[in-house]
């Protein structure tokens, strides 16, 4: 016997161990089964007492004429039940109906039954049978067995057993079944007892039985965010390191950043590294149509987390329940969302203590969250997960190209420079799209051009070579794009151009692509030059054709936003001065009043118009001065359809303000004779033909000027 067993016997000598019984778990299906068993038992117990169906001929010949019938009962004018005299049940022909159910209890009837078509006909048949019995008795000179007809009872209101079940049991059963199915659907499925668990937490638990394999090594490009998140993991693994100095473990951390930057991936890495129970759910999991369900689920979630402390709770998209109270856009009286938020605030830092429970949450709408949720003591720290910089994109590319079969021409540094403004999700999609493009071309490996084509495919859409465009429209588009390219090449602060094309792609008829500088600050002169470059297309149309078209829709939208931001947000206007009407706190999100007077609004509109018109006039002056070179560029664009930097250098000369990155890209060899083999960069797509945006612009997002007709 093992030593452990000997020690246990020494501790409790002479005691008989109590038998361990299996835990009793109640299931709602047991009630259904019990009801069915009872119904079958009743049917089986009454099986022996049921009347036997016979024909009228047998009834008349073997029972009525022999005087064995005690009485008759006509039910609902269609069924006749026959009761046999008790002293006649001893006959052999009645042995099957002599007793009822279990035991030897005498069956008092009814014993037999048959159906009739009409009561009057049946009554006449009885009278004929009575006459026939008298004739038989006189002919055989024997006593008449049928001295008189048996008494008849009429029962016109009796319903069958199954009618009772259908009317009283089946309909309620159907209603109950439908109700159960509705409750199961609303509560997320599960067993039949799920309707009683609708207020329970729907969080998915990751513990030692469901281990997450994602670690911090799988997270690339988020070094600063990883440092803060790794510290949270260290809090759980080594709490004494911090508490011995009098410090307290943070209650929660909020991951804030644009979509696709890796907030959920960081949470997965925490679940894989912390080795503690990890509860994961979405903010929408608390929201239900029933009042009080969200608050109940919050209570149940924290109850489970406290029982398994130390533990982590991760709430993805917390803005679904964490919106600021009293600012709902609708005027509905339903405050279920607010009651859920109140319960969450109480559980995170209320009267009770949640020691050992750390809250992680993620959102890309931190500006709409309630202030009480963001205060220290609830979310002690906010971790900003921003778009990756150049080095971050390099690390992300290294992660996503591991499973790909790459050609030696693929350079990660070059790809990282070509994708400013890309998030981690964008880069993952880019790598996958490059593999699909290479497979579509029946290649065995993925080369550099496949990645560049994938960038075009993701940002601009698929090429439409068969789109029907008239020669005049094609010429207008060529001059429009040539105007963008020329102005951006000739202005100091405009983004360096990479290529320009008049090949339709997605919803655009043409595009000029740039590689914007990754900068944190933008000056007044830079904004003005960017506006001039955006207006180059319309100015080129006016100078060349003497008229303008609707192709500058996206350009006008872009410069209007830039002009209003310059005047009313950044305080770059001399007349208004150093004033900004931007509200970063979001406290005026749903108000119906402007933060300035009507007179100030008029001044803003006037200054915006002056700024745009001055940029337009400067653009026309530049294009008029270089009109001959603009014609050469447009004609070459009509001939080749795609032009690169080398073509602009040949026409305008080398760009005086080329940056280091621009020089690096200049040394890259680019084909100039193929539309499909172009060295493209990410570009910003403005408005489409119907005015719907394709991609939201960020400060680092690459720019692209398009020629789009208005609908």
MARTI-247168 format. One line per 3 residues: number of its first residue (from 1); their letters; for each residue x, y, z of C-alpha. Coordinates in pm, whole numbers, plus 50000, padded with zeros to 5 digits. Layout:
# residues N
NUM	a	X,Y,Z ~ ...
This chain:
# residues 711
1	xxx	50000,50000,50000 ~ 50137,50346,49917 ~ 50272,50560,50196
4	xxx	50010,50826,50146 ~ 49732,50576,50213 ~ 49906,50453,50534
7	xxx	49925,50807,50664 ~ 49561,50868,50594 ~ 49468,50552,50786
10	xxx	49683,50653,51082 ~ 49511,50988,51102 ~ 49164,50833,51117
13	xxx	49191,50483,51267 ~ 48876,50278,51285 ~ 48668,50523,51084
16	xxx	48474,50390,50794 ~ 48503,50624,50496 ~ 48173,50771,50381
19	xxx	48062,50652,50044 ~ 48083,50919,49778 ~ 47762,50962,49584
22	xxx	47751,51117,49240 ~ 47642,51478,49233 ~ 47275,51520,49151
25	xxx	47220,51759,48861 ~ 46862,51853,48784 ~ 46760,51863,48420
28	xxx	46435,52005,48288 ~ 46402,51720,48037 ~ 46339,51479,48325
31	xxx	46001,51644,48386 ~ 45903,51590,48024 ~ 46003,51223,48045
34	xxx	45811,51172,48370 ~ 45493,51317,48219 ~ 45519,51084,47920
37	xxx	45575,50780,48144 ~ 45266,50865,48351 ~ 45052,50904,48039
40	xxx	45166,50569,47900 ~ 45110,50404,48237 ~ 44751,50532,48252
43	xxx	44690,50409,47901 ~ 44837,50068,47982 ~ 44647,50029,48310
46	xxx	44317,50104,48139 ~ 44391,49885,47839 ~ 44199,49583,47975
49	xxx	43882,49784,48048 ~ 43839,49928,47703 ~ 43528,49812,47513
52	xxx	43579,49576,47222 ~ 43454,49677,46881 ~ 43199,49440,46721
55	xxx	42950,49441,46435 ~ 42575,49489,46465 ~ 42509,49137,46338
58	xxx	42715,48984,46616 ~ 42549,49212,46868 ~ 42203,49105,46756
61	xxx	42269,48733,46709 ~ 42501,48652,47003 ~ 42403,48910,47263
64	xxx	42065,49074,47210 ~ 41862,48767,47108 ~ 42022,48566,47389
67	xxx	41915,48821,47648 ~ 42273,48898,47762 ~ 42249,49276,47723
70	xxx	42191,49472,48041 ~ 42164,49817,47880 ~ 42274,50023,47580
73	xxx	42433,50366,47567 ~ 42423,50580,47252 ~ 42714,50827,47248
76	xxx	42705,51136,47026 ~ 42439,50970,46800 ~ 42703,50756,46630
79	xxx	42837,50497,46873 ~ 42646,50232,47073 ~ 42807,50090,47385
82	xxx	42691,49751,47508 ~ 42679,49655,47876 ~ 42661,49276,47945
85	xxx	42470,49141,48243 ~ 42700,49046,48528 ~ 42563,48689,48549
88	xxx	42627,48640,48177 ~ 42996,48740,48191 ~ 43088,48384,48292
91	xxx	43033,48268,47936 ~ 43342,48179,47737 ~ 43271,48440,47466
94	xxx	43297,48715,47729 ~ 43618,48608,47901 ~ 43817,48888,47731
97	xxx	43602,49159,47884 ~ 43524,48988,48216 ~ 43789,49171,48423
100	xxx	43958,49511,48389 ~ 44318,49632,48439 ~ 44542,49440,48674
103	xxx	44390,49184,48913 ~ 44050,49015,48897 ~ 43824,49317,48940
106	xxx	43493,49276,48757 ~ 43455,49495,48452 ~ 43127,49679,48490
109	xxx	43130,49798,48129 ~ 43089,49909,47872 ~ 43209,49581,47728
112	xxx	43146,49619,47355 ~ 43065,49895,47108 ~ 42968,49942,46746
115	xxx	42881,50235,46525 ~ 42549,50331,46373 ~ 42442,50564,46096
118	xxx	42105,50686,46227 ~ 41928,50653,46562 ~ 41582,50596,46408
121	xxx	41714,50314,46193 ~ 41884,50157,46494 ~ 41560,50180,46697
124	xxx	41368,50007,46419 ~ 41633,49736,46409 ~ 41585,49675,46782
127	xxx	41208,49640,46736 ~ 41263,49396,46450 ~ 41502,49198,46670
130	xxx	41239,49186,46945 ~ 40979,49048,46697 ~ 41232,48803,46563
133	xxx	41304,48673,46918 ~ 40932,48616,46976 ~ 40897,48426,46648
136	xxx	41197,48206,46729 ~ 41056,48129,47073 ~ 40716,48032,46929
139	xxx	40870,47820,46656 ~ 41104,47631,46888 ~ 40853,47631,47176
142	xxx	41128,47754,47409 ~ 41116,48044,47650 ~ 41193,48382,47491
145	xxx	41541,48494,47606 ~ 41467,48852,47499 ~ 41166,48927,47714
148	xxx	41201,49302,47655 ~ 41444,49543,47492 ~ 41727,49667,47717
151	xxx	41707,50027,47840 ~ 41884,50288,47625 ~ 42080,50587,47760
154	xxx	42164,50885,47538 ~ 42495,51069,47586 ~ 42541,51348,47334
157	xxx	42812,51551,47515 ~ 43087,51298,47566 ~ 43431,51372,47419
160	xxx	43696,51115,47347 ~ 44016,51075,47539 ~ 44226,51212,47254
163	xxx	43992,51506,47208 ~ 44057,51594,47568 ~ 44433,51568,47515
166	xxx	44425,51783,47201 ~ 44206,52052,47352 ~ 44362,52073,47699
169	xxx	44715,51943,47665 ~ 44835,51970,47305 ~ 44773,52341,47255
172	xxx	44941,52444,47584 ~ 45225,52207,47502 ~ 45277,52379,47166
175	xxx	45274,52721,47332 ~ 45524,52606,47595 ~ 45749,52458,47324
178	xxx	45745,52780,47121 ~ 45819,52983,47435 ~ 46113,52757,47523
181	xxx	46256,52786,47171 ~ 46226,53166,47175 ~ 46395,53186,47514
184	xxx	46674,52957,47399 ~ 46736,53167,47090 ~ 46742,53489,47291
187	xxx	46971,53342,47553 ~ 47221,53201,47304 ~ 47109,52837,47277
190	xxx	47222,52562,47507 ~ 47010,52306,47688 ~ 46647,52333,47777
193	xxx	46739,52476,48114 ~ 46905,52773,47940 ~ 46591,52981,47987
196	xxx	46664,52982,48359 ~ 47025,53093,48295 ~ 46952,53400,48086
199	xxx	47098,53623,48356 ~ 47420,53421,48376 ~ 47746,53543,48231
202	xxx	47826,53439,47875 ~ 48200,53484,47912 ~ 48429,53219,47768
205	xxx	48672,53087,48029 ~ 49030,53004,47934 ~ 49212,52816,48207
208	xxx	49446,52520,48230 ~ 49198,52302,48039 ~ 49167,52555,47751
211	xxx	49515,52699,47723 ~ 49576,52987,47479 ~ 49887,52932,47268
214	xxx	49937,53298,47169 ~ 50230,53464,47347 ~ 50400,53802,47335
217	xxx	50643,53660,47077 ~ 50350,53646,46833 ~ 50280,54018,46876
220	xxx	50495,54237,46654 ~ 50519,54613,46608 ~ 50366,54707,46945
223	xxx	50671,54730,47167 ~ 50550,55015,47390 ~ 50207,54861,47439
226	xxx	50363,54520,47508 ~ 50575,54665,47788 ~ 50270,54793,47973
229	xxx	50068,54477,47915 ~ 50359,54254,48022 ~ 50372,54450,48348
232	xxx	50012,54349,48415 ~ 50109,53985,48370 ~ 50397,54040,48609
235	xxx	50151,54181,48866 ~ 49970,53848,48870 ~ 50282,53631,48873
238	xxx	50480,53830,49130 ~ 50237,54037,49338 ~ 50465,54056,49643
241	xxx	50723,54245,49438 ~ 50484,54540,49428 ~ 50272,54500,49740
244	xxx	50572,54479,49977 ~ 50645,54843,49895 ~ 50289,54945,49977
247	xxx	50168,54956,49618 ~ 49838,54818,49490 ~ 49783,54609,49183
250	xxx	49600,54812,48913 ~ 49231,54733,48879 ~ 49212,54760,48503
253	xxx	49374,54863,48176 ~ 49202,55000,47866 ~ 49346,54926,47522
256	xxx	49268,55218,47289 ~ 49354,55243,46922 ~ 49230,55236,46562
259	xxx	49073,54916,46423 ~ 49314,54642,46322 ~ 49609,54755,46533
262	xxx	49619,54441,46751 ~ 49423,54519,47067 ~ 49252,54180,47079
265	xxx	49579,54009,46986 ~ 49743,54170,47289 ~ 49464,54037,47509
268	xxx	49517,53687,47367 ~ 49887,53716,47448 ~ 49799,53813,47805
271	xxx	49576,53504,47830 ~ 49860,53287,47703 ~ 50128,53437,47925
274	xxx	49947,53498,48254 ~ 49856,53133,48321 ~ 49553,53240,48525
277	xxx	49179,53202,48455 ~ 49094,53438,48168 ~ 48733,53541,48102
280	xxx	48676,53672,47751 ~ 48354,53828,47619 ~ 48225,54117,47412
283	xxx	48047,54427,47531 ~ 47738,54327,47333 ~ 47710,54004,47535
286	xxx	47564,54206,47822 ~ 47292,54368,47613 ~ 46951,54198,47603
289	xxx	46593,54304,47544 ~ 46499,54203,47899 ~ 46530,54461,48173
292	xxx	46794,54373,48431 ~ 46961,54093,48231 ~ 47276,54296,48156
295	xxx	47329,54390,48519 ~ 47268,54031,48625 ~ 47531,53906,48382
298	xxx	47782,54159,48512 ~ 47723,54039,48869 ~ 47759,53675,48767
301	xxx	48078,53748,48569 ~ 48252,53913,48863 ~ 48126,53644,49099
304	xxx	48294,53376,48886 ~ 48610,53584,48854 ~ 48634,53632,49233
307	xxx	48592,53259,49291 ~ 48885,53189,49057 ~ 49105,53484,49165
310	xxx	49364,53578,49064 ~ 49197,53612,48726 ~ 49158,53845,48428
313	xxx	48839,53969,48263 ~ 48867,54089,47904 ~ 48576,54290,47758
316	xxx	48616,54355,47386 ~ 48440,54657,47232 ~ 48344,54793,47572
319	xxx	48186,55100,47411 ~ 47876,54882,47352 ~ 47789,54926,47721
322	xxx	48031,55198,47832 ~ 47888,55497,47649 ~ 47851,55815,47847
325	xxx	47523,55820,48037 ~ 47261,56075,47937 ~ 47399,56122,47585
328	xxx	47205,55860,47396 ~ 47117,55971,47046 ~ 46771,55820,47078
331	xxx	46499,55939,47313 ~ 46395,55591,47419 ~ 46289,55533,47777
334	xxx	46475,55201,47790 ~ 46772,55246,48025 ~ 46891,54886,48018
337	xxx	47231,54990,47881 ~ 47278,55247,48154 ~ 47180,55005,48430
340	xxx	47435,54760,48293 ~ 47702,55030,48299 ~ 47609,55126,48655
343	xxx	47648,54767,48768 ~ 47984,54744,48590 ~ 48104,55059,48765
346	xxx	47995,54920,49100 ~ 48165,54586,49046 ~ 48491,54741,48930
349	xxx	48524,54981,49220 ~ 48228,54983,49452 ~ 48168,54912,49818
352	xxx	48294,54554,49785 ~ 48650,54459,49698 ~ 48767,54280,49385
355	xxx	49117,54189,49493 ~ 49291,53961,49248 ~ 49065,54048,48953
358	xxx	49211,54263,48675 ~ 48992,54409,48400 ~ 49119,54440,48044
361	xxx	48906,54618,47786 ~ 48949,54726,47425 ~ 48781,54996,47219
364	xxx	48843,55224,46925 ~ 48586,55478,47053 ~ 48741,55596,47379
367	xxx	48594,55942,47326 ~ 48238,55816,47385 ~ 48310,55626,47707
370	xxx	48168,55745,48039 ~ 48408,55947,48253 ~ 48331,55739,48561
373	xxx	48454,55434,48372 ~ 48787,55594,48283 ~ 48880,55731,48624
376	xxx	49166,55581,48829 ~ 49046,55295,49045 ~ 48858,55141,48757
379	xxx	49077,55172,48450 ~ 49397,55290,48612 ~ 49583,55311,48286
382	xxx	49504,55359,47920 ~ 49733,55179,47678 ~ 49738,55341,47334
385	xxx	49780,55091,47052 ~ 49864,55312,46755 ~ 49928,55243,46389
388	xxx	50275,55092,46348 ~ 50565,55306,46232 ~ 50829,55196,45983
391	xxx	51010,54963,46223 ~ 50681,54827,46351 ~ 50566,54743,45999
394	xxx	50892,54559,45937 ~ 50832,54338,46240 ~ 50471,54273,46138
397	xxx	50578,54177,45786 ~ 50828,53929,45932 ~ 50545,53756,46119
400	xxx	50303,53732,45828 ~ 50545,53628,45554 ~ 50667,53322,45745
403	xxx	50418,53079,45585 ~ 50464,53233,45237 ~ 50694,53104,44963
406	xxx	50885,53418,44866 ~ 51118,53510,44585 ~ 51456,53661,44664
409	xxx	51338,53992,44517 ~ 51102,54051,44809 ~ 51257,54307,45045
412	xxx	51083,54364,45380 ~ 51237,54711,45418 ~ 51098,54815,45079
415	xxx	50750,54679,45160 ~ 50747,54859,45495 ~ 50828,55190,45322
418	xxx	50552,55132,45068 ~ 50282,55085,45331 ~ 50264,55392,45557
421	xxx	49938,55411,45749 ~ 49879,55034,45726 ~ 49762,54859,46042
424	xxx	49859,54507,46141 ~ 49534,54373,45994 ~ 49602,54558,45668
427	xxx	49949,54404,45642 ~ 49811,54056,45712 ~ 49554,54107,45438
430	xxx	49824,54238,45204 ~ 50037,53926,45252 ~ 49742,53697,45194
433	xxx	49628,53891,44886 ~ 49979,53871,44736 ~ 49968,53492,44767
436	xxx	49628,53483,44596 ~ 49751,53703,44312 ~ 50058,53484,44259
439	xxx	49839,53173,44254 ~ 49605,53342,44004 ~ 49907,53392,43776
442	xxx	50007,53024,43818 ~ 50333,53110,43992 ~ 50522,52882,44227
445	xxx	50664,53165,44440 ~ 50554,53515,44539 ~ 50768,53796,44401
448	xxx	50790,54167,44468 ~ 50545,54265,44195 ~ 50274,54045,44352
451	xxx	50298,54247,44672 ~ 50272,54574,44479 ~ 49972,54446,44285
454	xxx	49816,54341,44614 ~ 49853,54696,44746 ~ 49672,54827,44439
457	xxx	49403,54564,44474 ~ 49336,54636,44841 ~ 49338,55014,44827
460	xxx	49207,55091,44479 ~ 49012,54787,44377 ~ 49034,54563,44073
463	xxx	49139,54701,43736 ~ 48855,54755,43487 ~ 49025,54743,43148
466	xxx	48698,54681,42966 ~ 48521,54988,43103 ~ 48371,55186,42816
469	xxx	48519,55540,42809 ~ 48498,55778,42514 ~ 48813,55932,42368
472	xxx	48718,56279,42492 ~ 48656,56154,42847 ~ 48985,55965,42838
475	xxx	49163,56286,42735 ~ 48994,56481,43015 ~ 49098,56216,43267
478	xxx	49456,56223,43135 ~ 49484,56602,43174 ~ 49319,56581,43516
481	xxx	49571,56329,43647 ~ 49858,56506,43472 ~ 49759,56823,43656
484	xxx	49781,56643,43991 ~ 50119,56497,43902 ~ 50266,56823,43772
487	xxx	50161,57042,44068 ~ 50276,56785,44327 ~ 50611,56761,44144
490	xxx	50662,57137,44133 ~ 50561,57229,44491 ~ 50800,57189,44782
493	xxx	50566,57057,45050 ~ 50349,56833,44833 ~ 50383,56457,44874
496	xxx	50633,56294,44633 ~ 50459,56122,44342 ~ 50515,55754,44271
499	xxx	50300,55692,43966 ~ 49997,55822,43782 ~ 49749,55615,43582
502	xxx	49430,55654,43381 ~ 49341,55284,43401 ~ 48999,55253,43574
505	xxx	49029,55073,43905 ~ 48740,55011,44143 ~ 48511,55315,44125
508	xxx	48779,55559,44008 ~ 48860,55650,43649 ~ 49220,55745,43721
511	xxx	49458,55814,44007 ~ 49782,55984,44098 ~ 49963,55803,44378
514	xxx	50197,55954,44633 ~ 50409,55836,44921 ~ 50336,56077,45208
517	xxx	50599,56165,45461 ~ 50548,56008,45804 ~ 50533,56316,46021
520	xxx	50371,56408,46349 ~ 50331,56781,46284 ~ 50200,56962,45976
523	xxx	50270,57326,45902 ~ 50045,57583,45740 ~ 50256,57579,45423
526	xxx	50236,57200,45396 ~ 49857,57207,45418 ~ 49841,57481,45151
529	xxx	50067,57291,44908 ~ 49865,56972,44958 ~ 49550,57165,44874
532	xxx	49713,57299,44558 ~ 49813,56949,44451 ~ 49456,56828,44509
535	xxx	49320,57115,44296 ~ 49566,57045,44013 ~ 49317,56820,43833
538	xxx	49037,57076,43809 ~ 49279,57359,43725 ~ 49427,57151,43444
541	xxx	49081,57088,43299 ~ 48993,57459,43305 ~ 49321,57569,43147
544	xxx	49314,57304,42874 ~ 48946,57275,42784 ~ 48806,57602,42915
547	xxx	48550,57417,43127 ~ 48536,57195,43436 ~ 48376,56857,43504
550	xxx	48249,56653,43796 ~ 48571,56450,43812 ~ 48707,56659,44100
553	xxx	48444,56543,44351 ~ 48684,56363,44584 ~ 48942,56643,44548
556	xxx	48693,56911,44651 ~ 48574,56706,44947 ~ 48932,56658,45065
559	xxx	49036,57023,45042 ~ 48712,57144,45202 ~ 48779,56929,45508
562	xxx	49141,57045,45516 ~ 49042,57411,45489 ~ 48782,57394,45766
565	xxx	49026,57205,45987 ~ 49295,57467,45922 ~ 49064,57756,46005
568	xxx	48836,57626,46283 ~ 49037,57346,46444 ~ 49411,57409,46420
571	xxx	49398,57789,46457 ~ 49607,57859,46145 ~ 49395,58151,46020
574	xxx	49518,58506,46083 ~ 49173,58665,46103 ~ 49030,58420,46359
577	xxx	49358,58390,46544 ~ 49465,58119,46784 ~ 49120,57970,46842
580	xxx	49009,57607,46808 ~ 48649,57495,46813 ~ 48737,57127,46829
583	xxx	48603,56934,47129 ~ 48829,56637,47201 ~ 48628,56531,47508
586	xxx	48316,56462,47303 ~ 48094,56636,47557 ~ 47916,56826,47279
589	xxx	47858,56520,47064 ~ 47478,56533,47061 ~ 47416,56903,47116
592	xxx	47225,57108,46862 ~ 47419,57434,46902 ~ 47754,57542,46759
595	xxx	48033,57650,46994 ~ 48047,57987,46817 ~ 47810,58262,46707
598	xxx	47649,58306,46367 ~ 47883,58594,46293 ~ 48184,58375,46366
601	xxx	48037,58102,46146 ~ 48011,58351,45862 ~ 48374,58453,45915
604	xxx	48482,58087,45910 ~ 48299,58026,45582 ~ 48455,58336,45426
607	xxx	48808,58245,45536 ~ 48768,57888,45412 ~ 48650,58015,45074
610	xxx	48944,58259,45054 ~ 49192,57985,45141 ~ 49057,57747,44878
613	xxx	49036,58013,44608 ~ 49391,58134,44675 ~ 49517,57775,44646
616	xxx	49324,57736,44320 ~ 49467,58055,44174 ~ 49821,57954,44265
619	xxx	49761,57614,44103 ~ 49641,57772,43779 ~ 49944,58001,43771
622	xxx	50181,57704,43804 ~ 50007,57499,43534 ~ 49986,57798,43298
625	xxx	50359,57853,43338 ~ 50433,57488,43255 ~ 50154,57441,42999
628	xxx	50379,57284,42734 ~ 50518,57027,42977 ~ 50165,56953,43102
631	xxx	50063,56872,42743 ~ 50363,56641,42700 ~ 50280,56460,43025
634	xxx	49912,56420,42933 ~ 49991,56291,42582 ~ 50241,56041,42718
637	xxx	49981,55933,42975 ~ 49730,55877,42694 ~ 49988,55666,42514
640	xxx	50119,55451,42801 ~ 49826,55481,43051 ~ 50072,55445,43344
643	xxx	50363,55680,43417 ~ 50628,55672,43688 ~ 50876,55914,43843
646	xxx	51122,55861,43562 ~ 50875,56008,43315 ~ 50821,56320,43526
649	xxx	51197,56361,43571 ~ 51239,56344,43195 ~ 50975,56614,43138
652	xxx	51011,56845,43441 ~ 51362,56759,43555 ~ 51464,56617,43891
655	xxx	51258,56721,44189 ~ 51449,56975,44393 ~ 51299,56874,44728
658	xxx	51347,56496,44709 ~ 51365,56334,45054 ~ 51585,56048,45162
661	xxx	51301,55798,45124 ~ 51222,55948,44785 ~ 51582,55893,44678
664	xxx	51567,55536,44799 ~ 51256,55473,44595 ~ 51411,55652,44297
667	xxx	51679,55385,44281 ~ 51420,55110,44259 ~ 51381,54984,43903
670	xxx	51024,55019,43777 ~ 50879,54892,43449 ~ 50710,55167,43250
673	xxx	50566,54975,42956 ~ 50309,54756,43131 ~ 49992,54854,43308
676	xxx	49987,54533,43510 ~ 50352,54554,43614 ~ 50350,54884,43798
679	xxx	50542,54970,44113 ~ 50253,55110,44312 ~ 50220,55235,44666
682	xxx	49925,55260,44900 ~ 49701,55548,44823 ~ 49408,55720,44983
685	xxx	49082,55661,44801 ~ 48847,55954,44832 ~ 48487,55947,44713
688	xxx	48358,55695,44462 ~ 48116,55763,44180 ~ 47818,55746,44411
691	xxx	47991,55945,44686 ~ 48061,55658,44932 ~ 48404,55654,45104
694	xxx	48628,55353,45052 ~ 48882,55409,45327 ~ 48900,55660,45610
697	xxx	49205,55883,45594 ~ 49448,55903,45884 ~ 49736,56150,45925
700	xxx	49984,55891,45793 ~ 49759,55737,45528 ~ 49915,55757,45178
703	xxx	49741,56001,44950 ~ 49584,55935,44614 ~ 49414,56187,44391
706	xxx	49136,56043,44176 ~ 48927,56143,43882 ~ 48573,56041,43970
709	xxx	48259,56146,43784 ~ 47970,56259,44000 ~ 47648,56068,43967
